[in-house]
């Protein structure tokens, strides 16, 4: 009951805050010269974060997804959850001083300390702080980007800053940019201590747990196998409490595999298109797909910057911690994939998709269900949207050159479809998807219940 109350409190507060933001923006008229003079003074946090649009966040989300799409294949698919989380946290911390009802979440995150403070009594342009923070984070998180893509990030930062420089005094812009960069630098330095350097260390399966009912590691193992990503530092220390899964039913593997074989859809069917819509990699990456959906939701809602910061931070934090729980269980149980066990039972088939890590639980089920809870907490339970991610980014696909966008009545509906798409893709069993949904929601709700954005 307490958890439900906390969840409702977060959602109600965010919703009220969001709608009040929109009301204030919509009724603001042409500024008088005296108002401009006051706004440009050096006294006080004269503009709250909610008075700025989410355009700066949307543009950097689009850039981040583009970088994921174009980045060399040296980052494992779900490892991009780190990019999602650290950028979201940097954005939130760079603008939260302009959100009077909200507080820094740094003390509640695992090991994040000593963030810079704003200058007491001084004015800030929070969108300029956001631009500086997101530019810094993306450049640092994509160090091997091509020269062309590095230049694109530099150009975006400069273009946005030039726009903001025309809106207020140079001193305010300089102060805001310096603060945003300082926050981002602190967050990035923290990110370097989470253990990500070891997530693809050499792996050897335990004795007697390779082949047959167990997953056989590919040789060589690609970066997407991520055998030790479960050892990453959690964002929220207690996020995995009570979220561990029981063992899969190894003795039912033949029947489970036959179900997957029989579920393979014919080309052109909705299930066939679904499998490839949620393929995600190669493409934007799975976390990148969630960022793309968030970007589209912000655009549809015409959200203010405070809402974008809350959503980006919460979604990313949940995405990292559910990845940790998922991969811990994957490498604990080492369940064989349907497209491997089919040969064991003498019923070989060709799956539509592939995956280079253990089967149980289904990562798309866990991650998509968890991210759906995060987005529902921000935007509400019946937020309908159309996802055009792979119409924009993907140029080649078995479905055709361009897949038409897919529409959903809610984030949870989209999350469910993402999970079930892996059954049709031939890479996950039904029970792995169903239990994956449960685990994703459990981790997400652990975080939503304990992470306090609002001041008490």
N, C-alpha and C positions, 0 to 999 in steps of 0.2 A: 504493500500500500504506500509506504514511504517513497519507494522508487517511482511509482506512478505519479505521486504528487509532485516530486521534484521534476520529473519529465514534463508534466503539464505546466509547471511553473516556468520552466525554461521556454517551452513553446509559446505560452501566453505572453511572456515578457518580450520575447523576440518579435512576435507578431504585432503586439501593440507598438513596440518601438519602431518597427518597420512602417506600419501604416501612419504613425504620427510623423515619421520622416517624410513620407510622400505628401502628406497634407501640407506640411510646412513648405516643401519645395514648390508645390503646385500653386500656392497662394502668394508666393513671393513675387513682387512686382519690380518695376524699374527702380534701381537704387538712386537715391538723391546724392548730391555731391557731399553733403554732410555725413551721410551714412558711409560713403566710400572713405572719407577721411577717418572716421572712427574705425572702420574695418582695417585700414592700413596702419593704424597706430601700433605702437609696440607694447600696448598694455592689454594683458589678459588673453585668454583663449577665446578670441572674439567670434570665431566661427567653429561650430561643432562639426564633428565628422559627418553627421547626418545631413549637413547642408551641401555636401559634395556628392556628385553622382558616382556611380560605380564604374564609370567609363575607364578609369585608369586600371582598375583591377581586371576588367573584361579584356582590355587590350593586352595586358601581360599574361592573362590566362591563355589567350589565343596564341601569343608568342611561345609560351611554355609548351603547349600542345604541339605547336609546329616544330619546336626544337626536339621534342621526343620523337616526332615522326621522322625527322631528318637526321637524328643523332646516330653516330656509328654504333654498331651492335656490340657495345662493351658494357651495357647496363642490362641486367636481367629484368624481364618484363615487370613483375610486381615490385622490384626494387625502386621503381619510379614512385612508389608510395612515399618515399623519403622526400622527393622533390615537391610533391603535393603538400606534405605536412610542413616542411620547413619554410616554404614560401608563404603558406597560409599563416603560420605563427608570426613570421616576420612582418607580414602585412598588418595583422591584428595589433601587434605590440607597437607598430609605428604610428597607429592612428587612435589607439584606445585612450590616450590622454585627452582626446577631444570628444569622448563619450562619457558624460558625467555619471550615468547610472551604471557604468561598467568598470571593471578593474583588470589590471594585468593578470594573466593566468600563469605567468612565469613561476611563481612560488609553488604552483600545483603540478608543474611538469617535472619530469624526472631529471634533475641535475641542471636545470636552466637557472642561472643566477647572474647577478650583477649586470642587469640591463641598464642602459643609460637612462637618465631622467631628462625631462623637459626643463627649460629655464623658467623658474617661477615668475608669473606675471607677464610672460612674453607671449606674443601672438604667433600662431602657426598656421600654415596652409597645409591641411592634412592630406590633400591629394598629392601635393608635391612630396611630402614625406613618404607616401605610399609608392610613388613612382621611383624614388631613390632606393627604397628598400627592395622592391621587386626587381629592379634592374640589377642591383648588387647580387641578390640571391641567384637569379637566373644565370648571370655570367659566371658565378662561382660553381654552380651545379652542373654546368655544361662546358667544362674546360676544354674538351676536345672537339667542340663545334667547329665547323668549317669557317674559314675566313669570311665567307659570305654571310653565314648565319651569325657570327659575332658582330659583323657590321650591322646586321639587321637589328640586333639588340641595342647597339650603340645609337642607331638612328631613332629607334622608338623612344629611348630614354630622352634624347635631346629634343625631339619633336614635342613630347609631352611637357618637358620642363619649359620650353620656349612658350608654349601656350599659357602655362601657369604664371610665368614671369610677367605676362601682360595683365595679370589680374590683381597684383598686389605689389607691395614694396620689395625691392631687391633684398633688403635685410631679412624680411620674413621668409622669402624663398630660400635664401642662403641658410638660415637657421633650420628651416624645415627639411631641406635636403640633407644637411649635416646630421640631423637627428635620425632620419630614416636610414641613412647609411650606417650610422653607429649601431642602431638596433639590428640591422641585417648582419653586420659583421659579428656581433655577439651571438646571434642565432646560428650563423654559419659555423663559427668556432665550436659551438656546442654540438652541432651536427657531426663534426669530425671526430667526436668521442663516443659515438653510438655503436661502434663495432662493425660498421659497414665494410670495412676493408677486408674482413675475413669471411664474408657470407658465401664466397665461392672457393674456399680452401679445398684442397684435395679430399675426396670422400671415398671411403671403402665401406661397403655394407657389412653389417654384423654377420658373423659366421652363421651359416644356415638360413639366412634371410635374403636370398637372391634367386629369382626364378620360380616357376610354378605359381603359387598363390601370392608370391612376393614380387615387388617391382625389381626389374633389372636395370641398373644404372647404365645409361648410354656411355660409350667410350669412343671419343672423349666426351666428357660432360660439358654441355654448352652453358653459357652464363645464365641461362634461364632456369637451370636446375636449382640453384640457390640452396644447397643443403644446410647452410648454417644461418640463414636469414632469421630463423626462429630464435637465434641468440642475440638479435639486436636488442638494444635497450628500449624498453617500452616508454611510450610518451607519458602514459598515466600508470603509475605503479600497480594499481589494483585492477587494471582493465581485464585481465584474464581470469579473475577469480570465478570459479564455478563454471568456466567455459570449456573445460577439457572434455573431449568426446570419449565415449566408450569404444572398445575395439570394434572393428567392422566384422560382419558375419562371414568369415573366411569360408565356412562350410557351405555357404549358399552361393558361392562365386559362379558356379556354372549357370544356375538359373538367372542370376543377375546379368551375366554376360549375354545370354541368349536374349534377354529383354532389350539390351542395348543394340544387339544385331538387328532385331526385328523393328526397332524404332528408327532405323536409318531412313531418312526421308528421300523421296524422289526429287530430282532437280526441278526447280520452279515452284515447289510448294512453299507455304509460309514457314514451315519448320526448317526447310533447307535454307531459306533466306535468313531466318533467325540465327542459325548456326554461324553463318558467316558475318552477320551484322555484329555479333558479340565476339568475334574472333580476336580482335584488338591487337594482336601481334602476329606477324608484322603489321604495323600501323601506328596508332597513337600510343600504344601500351594500354593496359587495363586502367591504371590510375589516371592516365591521360584522358581516357574516355569519360571518366567521372568528372574531371575538370572541365571537359568540353560540355557536358550536360549542365554543370553548374553555370558556366558562362551563358549558355542559352537560357537558363532559368532567370538569371539576373537581367538579361536583355528583355525577356518577356515581361518581367515584373517592373522594369525601369527602376531597379532598386538603388538605394543610396549606398554610399561607401561603407557605412557601418555594417549594413547587412552583408555586403560582399566579404568584409573582413571576418565576421562571425562565421559565415558559411565555409569560407576557405579554410579557416583554422580548424573548425570542428570536423569537417569532412576529412582533412588530411590527417589529423590526429587519430581519428577512428580507423582510417585506412591503414596506417602503419601498424597499429596494435592488433587489428584483425589479421593482417598478414603474418604477424609473429605467431599468433595462436594457430592459424591454419597450417603453417609450415612446421611448427612443432609436432602437430599430430600427423602430418604427412610422413615425416621422417621417423616418427615413433612406430607407426603401424606398417609402413612400406607396402601398401596394398598394390597388387598388380593392376594395370590398366586393362580395360576390355579388349583393346586392340593387341594386347599381348596374350591374355588368357584365352582368346579365341582359338589359338593354335593348340593349346593344352587340351581343349575339349574337342578338337577336330572340326571346328566350324569357322574357318578363317574368313575374315571380311576386311574390307578396306574402309577405315574410318574417314570421315570428311576432314577431321582435324587431327593434330598431334599434340603431345605435351611431354616435356623431358623431366618430369619429376613424379613422385609417387601419387597415387590416385586419390586417397581418402584423407580429408574431405575434399569436396569440389570447391576449388578456389573462387570460381566465378559466383558460386552460391554464397560463400561466406562474405567475400568482399562486396558483392553487389547488394546483399541484404543489409550489411552494415552501413554502407554508404547511403542506402535508401533511408535508413533511420536518421542519419545525420541531416540529410536534405529535408526530410519530413519535419524534423524539429525546427527548422528555419522557415520553410515555406508552407507548411501545412500538409494535411493528410490527403487532400484532393486537388493537388496542384497538377493540372494537366499540362503536358508539354510535348513538343515534337523534337525528336533527336535527329539532327542532320549530320552528325559527326562524320560518318563515313561517306556521305555524299560529298562532303567538303574535302576530306583528306585522302580517301582511297581512290586510286586510279586504275588498279587492276584487281579483279576478284572473279572467282568462278561464277558468281551470280551475273556478272556483266561489268561493264566499264564503270557504271555508277549505280549504286543501290539507292532506291528512293528512301527518303526519311521515314522513320517509324514513330508513331504517335502513341502516347500512354496517358492514362487517366490519373496516374500518380507515380511517385518515385518507387513506391513498393511494387507496383505493377511492373515497372521496368526492371527492378531487381529480380523479381520472380522470373521474368522472361530470360534475363541473362543467365540465371542458374539453370533453367531447363534447357537452354540452348546447348549445353554441354552434353546432355543425353543424346540429342539429335546429332551432335557433332561426333559422337562415338567415343568420347573420352571419359565419361563419368557414369557411374551407376546411380540408380534412383535414390538409394539410401544415402549415398554420399552427398547428393544434392539436398535432400530433405534435412539431414543433420547439419549440413553446411548452412542452410538458412537459419537454423536455430542458433548455431554458434555465432554467426554474424550479428544477429540481433542481440544476443547475450552480451558480447563484447561492446557493441555500440551503446546499449542501454547502461552497462556498467559505467561507461565514460560520461554519458549524458546525465546520469544520476549524480555523479561525483564531481565533475568539473564545473566549477562555478564561475561563470562570466559576469553575472550581476553582482554588484556590491550588496552586502547584507545590511 
